[in-house]
């Protein structure tokens, strides 16, 4: 069943070990911040800094396992029609990010979306782990300079992740509308996901 | 006053806004995992993923500010005689890391060293933030491959960091003795630091 991650909002779901999660960039330019938590102990969660230390890739590739903060596989990357461009380097946006960018007043943000998405299924994240930012385009240079670029993904492209343990998956359709990280139109959109048997 | 970070151990100290912290690679090949916490609210702490998002550098450079998870400067990089080679990508080592590497039984690790160092001054870290790994050599390629290499630092080289708020600094002289990250001899050593007025 196709489920909607509404524009600028978060959504979480339970996934059983062995199920696959298809995350779809429906309109083509939407970053989807993604988190995963061990269903039996949510203080164990997918960790970008632990994943990089074992996988030795800045961006996980097909066949790579995403590790938890206990260095166990929690998700594996099975398919990717988005050209392999995702991000593991950047924090989820938060109220402080939009203040830094000059926004006045509250702004939707991925950190609050994680909490709201998990709250809707009766949970609270133990912290805000650094997310796996699907479809986010953060190029690096050999001298270590990073930039926030528009996505190179296309409408309908997707990633398929396999659950390696029973887990809680959480998504945020990133509400960034000041930088072009969700496309040069700076117009966040919905995205979708489907849990496959 | 020169203070010792004993080999394989952690150490924490209070630092006032405006003071500078000189971190010395005494024997030349020792990685020093470094954390900083807001002294008034230790749930606000130095965050690699927030620092990269604003600084746009994989490795902070002289003049760069290290940001907290509230995106405020907490430390600034003032001097660096280590050739600018440090790491922001890798998690602190932990019991799971040494299990993964085939070690049987307990192994000293930076995660436990952070907790022990803070406990010695009456505090407990709210979580284990991804550390600023001083003198750690993690080269990347343009295709995003990472490796754990021996340090390129030299005996007595140092980094000077300036405290931008009242803070707690914590260090771990990394006890990694399986990979050559502390030198090809795989022999962790002490390091030192000094808080300058």
Interface residues (C-beta under 8 A of the other chain):
Chain A: X47 X48 X49 X50 X52 X53 X54 X56 X57 X58 X59 X69 X70 X71 X72 X89 X90 X91 X94 X96 X97 X99 X100 X126 X127 X128 X130 X140 X141 X142 X144 X145 X146 X147
Chain B: X47 X48 X49 X50 X52 X53 X54 X56 X57 X58 X59 X69 X70 X71 X72 X89 X90 X91 X94 X96 X97 X99 X100 X126 X127 X128 X130 X140 X141 X142 X144 X145 X146 X147
